[in-house]
Amino acid sequence: MILQNPARVIDHTLLKPDASADQVRNLCEEAVEYGFASVCIPSVYVPLATDLLYGSEVAVGTVVGFPLGYVPTAVKVFETAEAVARGASEIDMVIHLGAALAGDHADVEDEIRQVVRAAEKAKVKVILECCYLDDPRKQTLAGCVMNAGAAYVKTSTGFGPGGATLADVALLAQMVAGRIGVKAAGGIRDWEACRQFLAAGATRIGTSAGMSIVDQWRREQGL
Amino acid sequence: MILQNPARVIDHTLLKPDASADQVRNLCEEAVEYGFASVCIPSVYVPLATDLLYGSEVAVGTVVGFPLGYVPTAVKVFETAEAVARGASEIDMVIHLGAALAGDHADVEDEIRQVVRAAEKAKVKVILECCYLDDPRKQTLAGCVMNAGAAYVKTSTGFGPGGATLADVALLAQMVAGRIGVKAAGGIRDWEACRQFLAAGATRIGTSAGMSIVDQWRREQGL
């Protein structure tokens, strides 16, 4: 039985297109109350969250090249530098799937490396959007993510036709073998799913259902 | 009966996250063959399409802040300048819905104005993502789009929970009264739908089904 509070590995996430400043304020309050690892929010709200979370242990995370991944590298680098300058310490970027599927892995790796450099001390999580990839491609790309110096490989944007799967998380965890983290995201709605993803090797969970997940875990623990 | 070939008002569109360079090449060939107004493609492929379409009458269009609209203004401006420098002459940008829904219309208008300025001679089409808005808001925002100097107001990204509706196009066309264009996009799959959107006041149609639309129109015309 897992005894650790799952809040410490949850990115408390709000990425809907109509997300409001008030919703981001609530999200930040909830993140402090529950002790989530981070908030993952639209980049326009990074300064707001940075102000609200100043002095807390909750990181400010945002997304880059999201969710389609096909802006030029120069734009991903600029977005990253802007986000970090405004206070973000975690960056979830999407790879260029078209290049990955064409086998241009060196280009994908180089782009990640440039984003990692622009992110400076911020952690970069690299979203593969696994629903578009076969297993050998996922493994190759996880290798690119490691080589390029990113902190996590991440399964999904949550906006694609498929979210995280246990098989993908197990595959990525085996591939990275503890050298970097594995973030599972997309469709993780309850503690039972969260528990299974952690058991499969995920070290971070992205979800907009973090509060109910932690509440369910607490009930299970009799807390 | 409309006799004009609808190809002249169609943006031949490929915006899937896994769009490949080969698919963009095909799209450009099709656009020349059919005489579409533009190709609307991921920004990473703008240089490729600009090369392929050099000397043709097909414009190169791309998307900015797409499809979620919540990157900071500085990022939309940078994306636009990059796209124009690489050859784009049409820019479809997404507004910041959170600001629009909070009533911060001056901020929305100012952002559009900055993108229009960065676009220089390129035409800017402003996507409202109408499925999130009530009618008074759509009218107010259409006013912002006109004030800010954009060339078109556009209904939808095609990635939201709802696409173009005839009622929205009629509302926007009445509001702009011919001073700027109206682009309908999202779910327009056949000539009958295209015909109805044009009759409702659309002056540009965004679709990935442009070829079958034109083929159906030709059959109707006995061509």
Chai-1 contact restraints between the chains, C-beta under 6 A:
chainA,res_idxA,chainB,res_idxB,connection_type,confidence,min_distance_angstrom,max_distance_angstrom,comment,restraint_id
A,P17,B,L68,contact,1.0,0.0,6.0,A-B,restraint_1
A,P17,B,G69,contact,1.0,0.0,6.0,A-B,restraint_2
A,P17,B,L97,contact,1.0,0.0,6.0,A-B,restraint_3
A,D18,B,L97,contact,1.0,0.0,6.0,A-B,restraint_4
A,D18,B,L101,contact,1.0,0.0,6.0,A-B,restraint_5
A,D18,B,Y132,contact,1.0,0.0,6.0,A-B,restraint_6
A,A19,B,G98,contact,1.0,0.0,6.0,A-B,restraint_7
A,S20,B,G98,contact,1.0,0.0,6.0,A-B,restraint_8
A,S20,B,A102,contact,1.0,0.0,6.0,A-B,restraint_9
A,P42,B,Y70,contact,1.0,0.0,6.0,A-B,restraint_10
A,S43,B,V71,contact,1.0,0.0,6.0,A-B,restraint_11
A,S43,B,P72,contact,1.0,0.0,6.0,A-B,restraint_12
A,V44,B,Y70,contact,1.0,0.0,6.0,A-B,restraint_13
A,V44,B,P72,contact,1.0,0.0,6.0,A-B,restraint_14
A,L68,B,P17,contact,1.0,0.0,6.0,A-B,restraint_15
A,G69,B,P17,contact,1.0,0.0,6.0,A-B,restraint_16
A,Y70,B,P42,contact,1.0,0.0,6.0,A-B,restraint_17
A,Y70,B,V44,contact,1.0,0.0,6.0,A-B,restraint_18
A,V71,B,S43,contact,1.0,0.0,6.0,A-B,restraint_19
A,P72,B,S43,contact,1.0,0.0,6.0,A-B,restraint_20
A,P72,B,V44,contact,1.0,0.0,6.0,A-B,restraint_21
A,A74,B,E82,contact,1.0,0.0,6.0,A-B,restraint_22
A,V75,B,E79,contact,1.0,0.0,6.0,A-B,restraint_23
A,V75,B,E82,contact,1.0,0.0,6.0,A-B,restraint_24
A,F78,B,F78,contact,1.0,0.0,6.0,A-B,restraint_25
A,E79,B,V75,contact,1.0,0.0,6.0,A-B,restraint_26
A,E82,B,A74,contact,1.0,0.0,6.0,A-B,restraint_27
A,L97,B,P17,contact,1.0,0.0,6.0,A-B,restraint_28
A,L97,B,D18,contact,1.0,0.0,6.0,A-B,restraint_29
A,G98,B,A19,contact,1.0,0.0,6.0,A-B,restraint_30
A,G98,B,S20,contact,1.0,0.0,6.0,A-B,restraint_31
A,L101,B,D18,contact,1.0,0.0,6.0,A-B,restraint_32
A,A102,B,S20,contact,1.0,0.0,6.0,A-B,restraint_33
A,Y132,B,D18,contact,1.0,0.0,6.0,A-B,restraint_34
